[in-house]
């Protein structure tokens, strides 16, 4: 019985400490041809299930036909999410053209 409790305590601790940020990248056309970037936060509530304000990558590209879109949960986004206990879960979208 004690062995099972230790296992679950260890698994719980590992799940808290071994979390990571995620990144999703999309290449449009030939991809980024330069290094000009535009960043915006996306706003979600309830652990990211309900979008409140999501950026439009096409609008952020400003008419460019070749660009790269990266959506990620950065450390700062994760910290904000942790401080609000997941009620507010932002991500960051970066458009490089």
N, C-alpha and C positions, 0 to 999 in steps of 0.2 A: 504494500500500500504506500509506504513512504517513497519507494522507488518511482512509482507512478506520479506522485505529487512533485517530486524533484524533476522528472522528465517534463511535465506540463509547465512548471515554473521556468525551466530552461528554454523550452520552446516559446513561451510567451515573451521572455526577455529577448530572445533572438529575433522574434518577429518585430519587436519595437526597435532594436538596434540595427538590424540589417535591412531596413527599408531603403529604397533608392528613389531618385528622381527619374522621371521618364522623359524621353524625347521622341518626337515623331517628325520626320522630315519628308517633304514632298518637293519634287523637282518639276517645275513647269517650263515647257519649251526646252531650251538648252541648259537651263539652270542659271545660276547667278553668273553674270559676266563681269561684275565689278565687286566692290566691297561696300557699297552704300546700303545701310540697314535702317529699317524702321521697326520699332518695338511697341507692342501694346499688350496690356493685361486683358485676359478674358475672365469674366466673373461668373462663378458657379456657386450654388448653394446646396446644402444637404449632401456632403461628400462628393460633390461634382456631378450629381445626378440631374440637377435642374439648372439650365443655363439662364443667366440673367442678362448678360451683355457679352456677346462674342464678337471679336474683330473680324472684319472682312479682308482676307488676304489680297483679293483682286483690287480692292480699293487702296490698300496699303501699298501695292506695287505701283500705283500711279500711272497706269496705262502701259507699263512694261510688258513685253511678251515673253521674256526669258527671266525667270527669277526662282529663288528657292525659299520655301516656307518651312520654318521650324517651329513646332509647338512643343513646349516643355513645361514641366513643373520644376522650377529652379529651387535652390535652397531657401530663398526668401519666400517664394510661394508656399513651399512646404511648411516653413516656420509660421506663416500667417494662418495657414490651415490648421496647424497643431494648436496655436494659441486660441483659435475659435472653436476648437474641438470638432473640426470638420464641417461646421455650419456654413462657413464661407471658404471655398476652395478655389483660389485663383490659379491660372496658368499664364504663361507668356508666349505670345506669337511674335516671331521675328521674321521679317521679309528682307532677304538680301537680293539686290538687283545689280 
